[in-house]
Amino acid sequence: MQVKDLTTEELKALIREAVMETLEDLLDDPDEGREIRPEIKQQLLESRQRRAGGERGIPAEEVAKRFGLTWE
C-alpha cells in the first residue's frame, strides 16, 4: 500500500504514530529503572529542602562564568 492509497484518517493515524515514536525516542530516560546512589539521593533531598526554605541556587550567569561560557 502507498501513501496515496490511504484515507485521510489512515494518514492522520500514520503521522500520529510516527510523531509519538519520535517523541518517545527523544524523551526516553536512559536512567529509568536505575538506582540512585545514597550520597546523590541525600544531595537531592538537601537541595529540595533548601529550595522549600526559599534558598535559591547559583544563578545561570555565574555557572556559565565558572565554565568560561557566556550567558545571554
C-alpha positions as CSV (number, residue, x, y, z in Angstrom):
1,M,0.0,0.0,0.0
2,Q,1.2,3.5,-0.8
3,V,0.5,6.8,0.9
4,K,-1.6,7.9,-2.0
5,D,-3.9,4.9,-1.3
6,L,-4.6,5.9,2.4
7,T,-7.7,7.6,3.6
8,T,-7.4,10.9,5.4
9,E,-8.0,9.1,8.7
10,E,-5.4,6.5,7.9
11,L,-2.8,9.1,7.0
12,K,-3.5,11.0,10.2
13,A,-3.1,7.8,12.2
14,L,0.2,7.1,10.5
15,I,1.5,10.6,11.1
16,R,0.3,10.4,14.8
17,E,2.1,7.1,15.3
18,A,5.3,8.5,13.7
19,V,5.2,11.6,15.9
20,M,4.6,9.5,19.0
21,E,7.5,7.2,18.2
22,T,9.8,10.1,17.6
23,L,8.8,11.8,20.9
24,E,9.3,8.6,22.8
25,D,12.8,8.3,21.3
26,L,13.7,11.9,22.1
27,L,12.2,11.9,25.6
28,D,13.3,8.5,26.7
29,D,15.1,8.4,30.1
30,P,18.3,6.4,29.8
31,D,18.4,6.2,33.6
32,E,15.0,4.8,34.0
33,G,15.0,1.8,36.4
34,R,18.5,2.5,37.7
35,E,19.2,3.1,41.4
36,I,20.3,6.4,42.7
37,R,23.5,6.3,44.9
38,P,22.7,7.1,48.5
39,E,25.0,10.2,48.5
40,I,23.3,11.6,45.4
41,K,19.9,11.0,46.9
42,Q,20.9,12.8,50.0
43,Q,22.2,15.8,48.0
44,L,18.9,16.0,46.1
45,L,16.9,15.9,49.3
46,E,19.1,18.6,50.8
47,S,18.7,20.7,47.7
48,R,14.9,20.3,47.8
49,Q,14.8,21.3,51.4
50,R,16.9,24.4,50.7
51,R,14.6,25.4,47.8
52,A,11.5,24.8,50.0
53,G,13.1,27.1,52.6
54,G,13.4,29.9,50.0
55,E,17.1,29.5,49.2
56,R,18.0,29.9,45.6
57,G,20.7,28.1,43.7
58,I,23.6,29.5,41.8
59,P,22.4,31.9,39.0
60,A,22.9,30.6,35.5
61,E,25.1,33.5,34.7
62,E,27.5,32.5,37.5
63,V,27.6,28.9,36.3
64,A,28.4,30.0,32.8
65,K,31.1,32.3,34.0
66,R,32.7,29.4,36.0
67,F,32.9,27.4,32.9
68,G,34.2,30.2,30.7
69,L,30.9,30.5,28.8
70,T,28.7,33.5,28.1
71,W,25.1,33.7,29.2
72,E,22.6,35.8,27.2
